[in-house]
Amino acid sequence: MEQAKGKLAERQNIDMEQAFTTLRGYARSHNRRLSDVARAFIDDSEPLPGLVA
């Protein structure tokens, strides 16, 4: 989870709390587990439309 927050924070130039809120919101709105979204984001194993501008 920390890796995903760091990667998202860097890409979007936001702080870690905002990155967590973004990841959590994405997971909730797509009815997915936060850990699965974080793993997919770190690995680039699937597209996550709307997560990164």
N, CA, C and O atoms as CSV, one atom per row, in Angstrom:
chain,resi,resn,atom,element,x,y,z
A,1,MET,N,N,0.824,-1.187,0.000
A,1,MET,CA,C,0.000,0.000,0.000
A,1,MET,C,C,0.873,1.256,0.000
A,1,MET,O,O,0.577,2.223,-0.703
A,2,GLU,N,N,1.936,1.238,0.782
A,2,GLU,CA,C,2.803,2.419,0.851
A,2,GLU,C,C,3.436,2.710,-0.509
A,2,GLU,O,O,3.578,3.870,-0.893
A,3,GLN,N,N,3.811,1.670,-1.227
A,3,GLN,CA,C,4.395,1.868,-2.556
A,3,GLN,C,C,3.388,2.517,-3.494
A,3,GLN,O,O,3.732,3.433,-4.241
A,4,ALA,N,N,2.168,2.054,-3.458
A,4,ALA,CA,C,1.131,2.603,-4.330
A,4,ALA,C,C,0.866,4.069,-3.987
A,4,ALA,O,O,0.724,4.903,-4.882
A,5,LYS,N,N,0.803,4.378,-2.703
A,5,LYS,CA,C,0.592,5.769,-2.301
A,5,LYS,C,C,1.742,6.640,-2.775
A,5,LYS,O,O,1.522,7.738,-3.284
A,6,GLY,N,N,2.963,6.158,-2.612
A,6,GLY,CA,C,4.133,6.927,-3.038
A,6,GLY,C,C,4.163,7.152,-4.536
A,6,GLY,O,O,4.449,8.256,-4.999
A,7,LYS,N,N,3.871,6.117,-5.285
A,7,LYS,CA,C,3.881,6.211,-6.745
A,7,LYS,C,C,2.804,7.181,-7.227
A,7,LYS,O,O,3.053,7.998,-8.113
A,8,LEU,N,N,1.605,7.090,-6.643
A,8,LEU,CA,C,0.516,7.976,-7.029
A,8,LEU,C,C,0.809,9.415,-6.620
A,8,LEU,O,O,0.545,10.348,-7.379
A,9,ALA,N,N,1.352,9.589,-5.428
A,9,ALA,CA,C,1.692,10.936,-4.954
A,9,ALA,C,C,2.699,11.597,-5.891
A,9,ALA,O,O,2.577,12.779,-6.212
A,10,GLU,N,N,3.683,10.833,-6.323
A,10,GLU,CA,C,4.697,11.367,-7.233
A,10,GLU,C,C,4.091,11.717,-8.591
A,10,GLU,O,O,4.357,12.789,-9.134
A,11,ARG,N,N,3.286,10.822,-9.133
A,11,ARG,CA,C,2.699,11.046,-10.468
A,11,ARG,C,C,1.741,12.233,-10.495
A,11,ARG,O,O,1.681,12.972,-11.477
A,12,GLN,N,N,0.990,12.409,-9.401
A,12,GLN,CA,C,-0.016,13.474,-9.394
A,12,GLN,C,C,0.431,14.713,-8.614
A,12,GLN,O,O,-0.311,15.689,-8.500
A,13,ASN,N,N,1.653,14.658,-8.081
A,13,ASN,CA,C,2.190,15.769,-7.297
A,13,ASN,C,C,1.239,16.142,-6.153
A,13,ASN,O,O,0.862,17.301,-5.982
A,14,ILE,N,N,0.864,15.117,-5.375
A,14,ILE,CA,C,-0.011,15.302,-4.221
A,14,ILE,C,C,0.659,14.683,-2.994
A,14,ILE,O,O,1.654,13.970,-3.125
A,15,ASP,N,N,0.121,14.952,-1.808
A,15,ASP,CA,C,0.722,14.359,-0.612
A,15,ASP,C,C,0.201,12.933,-0.414
A,15,ASP,O,O,-0.717,12.484,-1.100
A,16,MET,N,N,0.810,12.246,0.538
A,16,MET,CA,C,0.495,10.834,0.754
A,16,MET,C,C,-0.950,10.626,1.209
A,16,MET,O,O,-1.582,9.641,0.826
A,17,GLU,N,N,-1.467,11.526,2.005
A,17,GLU,CA,C,-2.851,11.398,2.460
A,17,GLU,C,C,-3.827,11.515,1.295
A,17,GLU,O,O,-4.800,10.766,1.208
A,18,GLN,N,N,-3.555,12.461,0.404
A,18,GLN,CA,C,-4.405,12.616,-0.780
A,18,GLN,C,C,-4.297,11.396,-1.683
A,18,GLN,O,O,-5.286,10.976,-2.283
A,19,ALA,N,N,-3.112,10.832,-1.780
A,19,ALA,CA,C,-2.922,9.637,-2.595
A,19,ALA,C,C,-3.736,8.471,-2.029
A,19,ALA,O,O,-4.371,7.731,-2.780
A,20,PHE,N,N,-3.713,8.312,-0.707
A,20,PHE,CA,C,-4.496,7.246,-0.087
A,20,PHE,C,C,-5.988,7.459,-0.337
A,20,PHE,O,O,-6.707,6.515,-0.666
A,21,THR,N,N,-6.446,8.689,-0.181
A,21,THR,CA,C,-7.855,9.003,-0.400
A,21,THR,C,C,-8.250,8.698,-1.841
A,21,THR,O,O,-9.343,8.190,-2.090
A,22,THR,N,N,-7.380,9.001,-2.780
A,22,THR,CA,C,-7.647,8.731,-4.188
A,22,THR,C,C,-7.732,7.234,-4.457
A,22,THR,O,O,-8.657,6.774,-5.127
A,23,LEU,N,N,-6.776,6.475,-3.942
A,23,LEU,CA,C,-6.796,5.023,-4.118
A,23,LEU,C,C,-8.033,4.401,-3.477
A,23,LEU,O,O,-8.683,3.541,-4.072
A,24,ARG,N,N,-8.350,4.835,-2.274
A,24,ARG,CA,C,-9.514,4.300,-1.572
A,24,ARG,C,C,-10.800,4.634,-2.325
A,24,ARG,O,O,-11.681,3.786,-2.468
A,25,GLY,N,N,-10.901,5.869,-2.802
A,25,GLY,CA,C,-12.087,6.270,-3.557
A,25,GLY,C,C,-12.252,5.469,-4.833
A,25,GLY,O,O,-13.361,5.079,-5.198
A,26,TYR,N,N,-11.140,5.229,-5.505
A,26,TYR,CA,C,-11.187,4.426,-6.730
A,26,TYR,C,C,-11.677,3.018,-6.412
A,26,TYR,O,O,-12.551,2.486,-7.096
A,27,ALA,N,N,-11.110,2.423,-5.373
A,27,ALA,CA,C,-11.502,1.062,-4.994
A,27,ALA,C,C,-12.991,1.002,-4.641
A,27,ALA,O,O,-13.697,0.091,-5.074
A,28,ARG,N,N,-13.454,1.950,-3.874
A,28,ARG,CA,C,-14.863,1.962,-3.477
A,28,ARG,C,C,-15.788,2.154,-4.672
A,28,ARG,O,O,-16.803,1.468,-4.797
A,29,SER,N,N,-15.437,3.080,-5.540
A,29,SER,CA,C,-16.322,3.374,-6.666
A,29,SER,C,C,-16.341,2.249,-7.702
A,29,SER,O,O,-17.266,2.161,-8.510
A,30,HIS,N,N,-15.331,1.399,-7.679
A,30,HIS,CA,C,-15.273,0.269,-8.603
A,30,HIS,C,C,-15.535,-1.061,-7.901
A,30,HIS,O,O,-15.334,-2.130,-8.476
A,31,ASN,N,N,-15.987,-0.977,-6.647
A,31,ASN,CA,C,-16.337,-2.157,-5.856
A,31,ASN,C,C,-15.206,-3.185,-5.839
A,31,ASN,O,O,-15.408,-4.368,-6.112
A,32,ARG,N,N,-14.006,-2.691,-5.508
A,32,ARG,CA,C,-12.819,-3.548,-5.459
A,32,ARG,C,C,-12.116,-3.382,-4.130
A,32,ARG,O,O,-12.284,-2.377,-3.440
A,33,ARG,N,N,-11.336,-4.368,-3.787
A,33,ARG,CA,C,-10.529,-4.273,-2.571
A,33,ARG,C,C,-9.399,-3.281,-2.807
A,33,ARG,O,O,-8.791,-3.249,-3.878
A,34,LEU,N,N,-9.131,-2.479,-1.794
A,34,LEU,CA,C,-8.070,-1.480,-1.884
A,34,LEU,C,C,-6.723,-2.143,-2.163
A,34,LEU,O,O,-5.938,-1.637,-2.964
A,35,SER,N,N,-6.457,-3.253,-1.520
A,35,SER,CA,C,-5.182,-3.941,-1.731
A,35,SER,C,C,-5.026,-4.416,-3.178
A,35,SER,O,O,-3.916,-4.405,-3.712
A,36,ASP,N,N,-6.116,-4.831,-3.813
A,36,ASP,CA,C,-6.051,-5.262,-5.213
A,36,ASP,C,C,-5.779,-4.086,-6.140
A,36,ASP,O,O,-5.001,-4.200,-7.087
A,37,VAL,N,N,-6.421,-2.959,-5.864
A,37,VAL,CA,C,-6.182,-1.760,-6.672
A,37,VAL,C,C,-4.734,-1.303,-6.511
A,37,VAL,O,O,-4.074,-0.964,-7.494
A,38,ALA,N,N,-4.246,-1.293,-5.287
A,38,ALA,CA,C,-2.867,-0.874,-5.033
A,38,ALA,C,C,-1.881,-1.781,-5.763
A,38,ALA,O,O,-0.929,-1.299,-6.378
A,39,ARG,N,N,-2.103,-3.078,-5.697
A,39,ARG,CA,C,-1.210,-4.030,-6.363
A,39,ARG,C,C,-1.222,-3.818,-7.879
A,39,ARG,O,O,-0.166,-3.800,-8.512
A,40,ALA,N,N,-2.403,-3.659,-8.457
A,40,ALA,CA,C,-2.516,-3.445,-9.903
A,40,ALA,C,C,-1.828,-2.151,-10.316
A,40,ALA,O,O,-1.213,-2.079,-11.380
A,41,PHE,N,N,-1.934,-1.131,-9.471
A,41,PHE,CA,C,-1.299,0.155,-9.781
A,41,PHE,C,C,0.220,0.047,-9.729
A,41,PHE,O,O,0.909,0.572,-10.603
A,42,ILE,N,N,0.736,-0.618,-8.731
A,42,ILE,CA,C,2.187,-0.784,-8.595
A,42,ILE,C,C,2.746,-1.606,-9.749
A,42,ILE,O,O,3.773,-1.253,-10.330
A,43,ASP,N,N,2.071,-2.698,-10.079
A,43,ASP,CA,C,2.547,-3.626,-11.104
A,43,ASP,C,C,2.230,-3.182,-12.529
A,43,ASP,O,O,2.770,-3.736,-13.487
A,44,ASP,N,N,1.358,-2.188,-12.672
A,44,ASP,CA,C,0.859,-1.815,-14.000
A,44,ASP,C,C,0.283,-3.034,-14.710
A,44,ASP,O,O,0.430,-3.190,-15.923
A,45,SER,N,N,-0.380,-3.902,-13.931
A,45,SER,CA,C,-0.867,-5.160,-14.488
A,45,SER,C,C,-2.237,-5.027,-15.174
A,45,SER,O,O,-2.686,-5.941,-15.866
A,46,GLU,N,N,-2.885,-3.889,-14.974
A,46,GLU,CA,C,-4.165,-3.668,-15.649
A,46,GLU,C,C,-4.419,-2.164,-15.722
A,46,GLU,O,O,-3.904,-1.401,-14.905
A,47,PRO,N,N,-5.210,-1.746,-16.697
A,47,PRO,CA,C,-5.541,-0.326,-16.768
A,47,PRO,C,C,-6.463,0.058,-15.619
A,47,PRO,O,O,-7.368,-0.693,-15.256
A,48,LEU,N,N,-6.225,1.220,-15.061
A,48,LEU,CA,C,-7.076,1.744,-14.004
A,48,LEU,C,C,-7.549,3.128,-14.441
A,48,LEU,O,O,-7.074,4.147,-13.938
A,49,PRO,N,N,-8.498,3.150,-15.390
A,49,PRO,CA,C,-8.924,4.421,-15.961
A,49,PRO,C,C,-9.478,5.371,-14.898
A,49,PRO,O,O,-10.280,4.989,-14.046
A,50,GLY,N,N,-9.030,6.594,-14.978
A,50,GLY,CA,C,-9.502,7.610,-14.057
A,50,GLY,C,C,-8.668,7.740,-12.805
A,50,GLY,O,O,-8.851,8.693,-12.047
A,51,LEU,N,N,-7.765,6.818,-12.564
A,51,LEU,CA,C,-6.949,6.893,-11.356
A,51,LEU,C,C,-5.821,7.908,-11.520
A,51,LEU,O,O,-5.527,8.672,-10.600
A,52,VAL,N,N,-5.207,7.913,-12.663
A,52,VAL,CA,C,-4.102,8.839,-12.928
A,52,VAL,C,C,-4.432,9.675,-14.139
A,52,VAL,O,O,-4.788,9.151,-15.195
A,53,ALA,N,N,-4.314,10.956,-13.982
A,53,ALA,CA,C,-4.610,11.865,-15.097
A,53,ALA,C,C,-3.504,11.823,-16.123
A,53,ALA,O,O,-3.574,12.520,-17.135
